[in-house]
Amino acid sequence: MTAQRTQFDLLELWPQIPIWARELGLSQIGVTGIDLSSAEPGLQAWLAAGFHGSMDYMASHGMKRARPAELHTGTVSIITARMDYLPLGTAPDWLAQETARSLQPGEAVVSLYARGRDYHKVLRSRLQKLQERIAQAIGPFGHRVFTDSAPVLEAELATRSGLGWRGKHTLVLSREAGSMFFLGELFVDFALPETPQVSAHCGQCTACMDLCPTQAIVGPYQLDARRCISYLTIEHAGPIDEALRPLIGNRIYGCDDCQLACPWNKFAQISSVPDWQPREGLGASTIAELMAWSEAEFLRRTEGSAIRRIGHARWLRNLALAAGNALASPALSAGERERVLQGLAAHAGHADPVVQEQVAWSLAKAAAPL
């Protein structure tokens, strides 16, 4: 902090920061401190239970996730940001439409947040620009931007800074915006007034827990990632547990079911940011259409997308699994059934043994009686 900068200057600055944030497309910001020690026992228990699955980096980081000053030395305050992601043109009955998609066996369902540009890139860029505006006002300062890119307890910081409360599905919920938003943080080396926390409003509702296809929400505020469809289709690299495969249905990247079930998402906000517009092929395509993508086409269509990081082989594994579930459904039309079988047959000899095994499992579904 420069010698000329005073706490009075920073207090005068604070009302301007939310204005700059909105101009940059951020939906809401808050401020919290760096003492997260009360969150450490819960984090330790979650790791001890093995709920992080194969995400070994979560265990290797240990309690560093709850100690912001260890992530960036000199951090005094944390500016948190919410960025809504429902795209322009979202229909008023979008919740019903999205819920119905899981009942169309031949359709490939990509989680809403991943249909547009990679949120890591978009939110990081906006937060970096916010930092630059603050620096223009007060001079250079120590900082670091995070967007799900380091061991940060994002939901904990968001709730402490008043962006919302922790829902029973473990996501952050807002009375004004539901849960359809991204979170990001700007760590800074000066003190800002902390924004007040908000009260929780889940009450006795257990809709998210009741409707999770794999029952991954093992208790209120307790998620076993090893059963979560988002984890299985994105983070998990090997074969998916056969007992869970039929429960995944036609979800090929992520899962929105706990959010679609949540009553608060009737208040989810539509964003004016163009980056969230669905890319061709990711908004509404059939399993057969996406299985026909070569690796080169996959890379081309997912450039700048969060999906690209799972790679073509894992993408095919997910599609092959969805294909097997489609073949087991009597609702699949004869024509689509033939196209799905052709798509699977084309990858029966894939170089990746995980893809090979998944294709073989799915082809066996075609021979089973409906």
Protein Blocks (a to p, Z undefined) as FASTA:
>chain_A
ZZklcfklmmmmmmmmmmmmmmnopabdcdddfblklmmmmmmmmmmnopnmmmlmlmmn
mmmlmmmklmpghiabdcdddddfbdghiafklmmmmmmmmmmmkbccddfklmmccfkl
mmmmmmmmmmmmmmmmnopadddddehiaccdfklmmmmnopaccdfkopacdfklojac
cddddddfbdcddddddddfkljafklmmmmmnlpagbghiacfklpmklmmmmpmbdcd
fklmmmnmmafggjfklmmmpmklmmpccdfbfklpccehjloccfklmmmpcfklmmmm
mgoiaklmnojmlmmmmmmmmmmmmmmpmkbcfklmmmmmmmmmmmmmgfblklmmmmmm
mmmmmmpcZZ
